[in-house]
Amino acid sequence: MTRTRDENELKKIALQVRRHIIEMIYIGGSGHPGGSLSAADLMVGLYFGEMSIRPDDPKWIDRDRFVLSKGHIAAGYYAVLAQAGYFPVDVLKTFRKLGSPMQGHPCMLKTCGVDMSSGSLGQGLSVGNGMALAGRLDGKSYRVYVLMGDGEVQEGQVWEAAMTSAHYKLDSVCAILDYNNLQIDGHVSSVKEIAPLKQKWQSFGWHTIEIDGHNFTQILAAYDEARTIKGKPSIIIARTIKGKGVSYMENVAEYHGKAPDEAGYRKAMAELV
């Protein structure tokens, strides 16, 4: 894997990741394209421009950790891992097939590069805290990145975990919020309002950064800033577009968990060039 901070290179990688997402969900006949597409740039920025990792040594003890708390966007996660070299790209075509390592939600026992199994929403930050505390006890300097969904932070466990991160001054924890304002039942602001997010996280003792989650300059700058913060955890609140990159999926709640049909697949792939 080649690390890069060149914005044009990262855009090319993200475009290929989006093509993988559409193809694997279409072939599999099910999955979650909306959130996979909205979070793609955030994960590409992490894996190709930020995290200290070794795809050829996925259990390297000093690697940075990544927890996908919103596990239903596994398609996006797998696409990034494949593009980074954790396993062959062709394996993506087995997505959601019986016996495949590409299960509908990430499984650390089946999929190379997955640091934590996930699926039940709200648990990722608690797991990330545990990883960070273990690193502190072991004298390790690795960082822990936790990607959450905006609908997910309607859950109480997230805020219990947020208090824990601040209480233990876990400055190795960096949470990333994919704030696309759509969840399975519609607009997050209609289902249960979560704003004002910046003030809430600050009141819980977090360093907060707000960015455009599709702008690689801002994404990488946010990761850089979070790395410099000492004595408290950081959260990057990333404004994103559900279904980013596919015109008929953008800002449409229906595509939270709907696979494209053949016509939709062809249209999406024609746009992702």
N, C-alpha and C positions, 0 to 999 in steps of 0.2 A: 504494500500500500504506500502511495506517495502522499505525504502530508503537504498541504498547500494553504496559503492564505490569499491567493490570487482570486479576486471576486469572480472573474470570468470563468476560471476553472471550476470554482465551486458551483456556479450556475449550471455548467455543463453536467457536473455530477448529479446535481439535484434534478435536472431534466431527465437524465437516465433513470434515476430513482423513481420519478413519477411514472415513467413508461413501465417500469417493472411493476409498480403498484397496480396500475390499470390492467396489465396483462394477467397478473397472477389472480386478481379478484375475478376477472372475466372467466378465466379458465376454471377456477375453483367454483364459480357459480355463487359465491357468497363472500362476505367480508365487509370491511368498513373503509370505503375510499375517502369519505369527506375529511375525517381527522387525520388519516394517513397523509393526505395531500397537504393539509394545513401545517402539519408539523415537520414536513420533509426538510425544509431549509434549516430548521433548528437542529435536527439530528445530523444533517450533512455537515453543518458548521462544527458540531461537536466532534464527530468521528474523523473528519478530514482536516480540521484546522485547529482543534483545541486539545482533545484528550491525549494522554500518554498511554498508548496501547500497543500491543503486538499481535496482530491477527494470526501470525504463524506460531504464537505462543499464548493462546487465549486465556490460560490460567496463570499467567505471569503475576507473581504475588504483589508486585509494586504498581500494577496497572491502575489507572483511574477506573472507577466503577460507574455504570449507568443502570438506572432503574426506570423501566417504562411503566409508570403507575397506571396510565390509561392503556392497559394491555390489549384492548380490542383493536388498536391500530397496529397490530402485529405485522400486517402487510408492509407498512412503511418501515418498520424496524428491520424486518428481514431483508428488504430491498437495500437498505443502507449497509447492513452487515455483509451481504453478498458483494456489493460494490466495493466494500473495504477489503474483501479477500478472506473472510472467515470461512466461506464455503463456496462451491461453484454456483454461478448464476443460474445454471439449468435447474438446480434443486428448487428454485422458486416456483417452477411450474407444477410442483406437487402440493402447492398450498392447499390446506384443508382436506387433503386426501388421507384416507385411513392408513395409518402406519408412517406417515411422512413426519420428518422433523419440523416441518413448517405447519404447526398446529394453529388453530384459530386464535389462540392466545399464547404468549411466549412461555416456553418450558425450559428451564435451565438444565434439565436432565436429558433433553432431546436435541437442543439446538446449540451448536457451537457459537460462542460469543455472548450468549445470554447470561447475565449475571444474577438475575432473579426472575422466578416464575411470577406472572401477574395476570390479573383478570378481574378479580373482585376490586372494585374501585375504592379509593380512599386509603389504601394500605402502603403505597409506595414510599411516602415520606417517612413513615415509621421504620420501614426496612432500611432506607437510606441513613437514618439516624443510627441504626444499629451498626451498619457498615462503618460509619464515621467514628463511632465510639470504639469499635474493634481496632480500627487503624490507629487511633490515639493510644490505646493500650499496648499495641504491638510496636509503637514507635515508627509507624509508617507515615509517609507524606502524601499518599494518594488522595485525590479528590473524588467526591461522590456527586453525581448529577442525577436529578430526579425530574422526569418529565411528567407533568400532570395536565389533566383537562380542566376546562373552566367549570363544566357541570359537576365535575368531581369535587371541587372545593366547596360545594354545598353540603358536604358530609362532615360530620363532627370530628371524626378521627383525624382528618387533615389538620384541624386547628389544635387538637391535643398534641399532634406531632410537631406542629409549628412552635408551640410553647416549649416542648422538649428540646428542639434544636437550639432555641435561644437560651434556655436555662443552662444547657451544657456548653454554650458558646461554640457551637460546631461550625467553625468557619471553613471547614473543608466541604460543607454541604452547599450545593447550589441547586435550588429548585428552578424549574423552568415551567411557566404556565402558558399553555397553548390557548390563547384567549380569542377564540373565533366566534363566541357568543351564540353558538348553536349546539344543542344536545338532542338526544333522540326524540324528546317531546316538543321541541321547538326552540325558541329563543331563550337563552339562559336567563335573561333579564325578566322574562315573563314567567318562567317556571319557578325560579327563586332568585331574586336579585342578589348578586355577590359584590356589586360596587358599593363603596369606593375601595377598590382592591389595594392600591398603593398605601392608603392610610391604615387600612386594616393590618396589612403585613408589617408596616412600620410599628404599629402599636403592639404587635406581638414580638417586637425586638429584632426585626429583620432589616437588613440593608436591601433596599428595593431599587430596581432599574426597570424603566419602561422603554420598549423599543417597538419598531416595525419588525415583525417576525419573518418578513420576506426580504429584508435588506441585509445582505451579508456584512456590509461595513458595520452596521449597528449590532448585528449578532455577535461578530467577533470582538468588537469593542466591549460589549456587555460581558462576555466571558473573561476578557482581560481584566475588566474592572472588578468582577466578582473575585477573581484570584488574588487581588491585592487587599481585600477586606479581611481584617483580623478581629477576632473576639466576638463575631456574630455571623450567622448564616446569611446567605444572599438569595434573593429571588429575582428572576428576570420575567417580567410580565410582558409577554410578546403578543401584540395585536396581530392576528392572522385572519385569513379568509378560508372558511370551510370549503373544501374541494378545489383549492388553489391550482390553477393551471388548466382546468377543464371547464369550459365556459358554462355548460349546462348544469354542472355540479356546484359551481361557486355560489355560496350563501343559500344553498337549498338543503333544508333539514332532512329531506327524504333520503339524501345520499349519505347520511350518517352511517347507515348499514345496509346499503342496497348495491348489488353488483350491476354493472351495465349489461344491457343486452347486446346483440351483435352490432346493431346499428350504432348504439352508444359507444361501444368499444372502438369501432372504426373511426367515429368522429373524434373521440378523445385522443387516439393515437395520431390522428392527422393534425391535431392541434399541438401536440407535444413534440415539436420538431424545432 
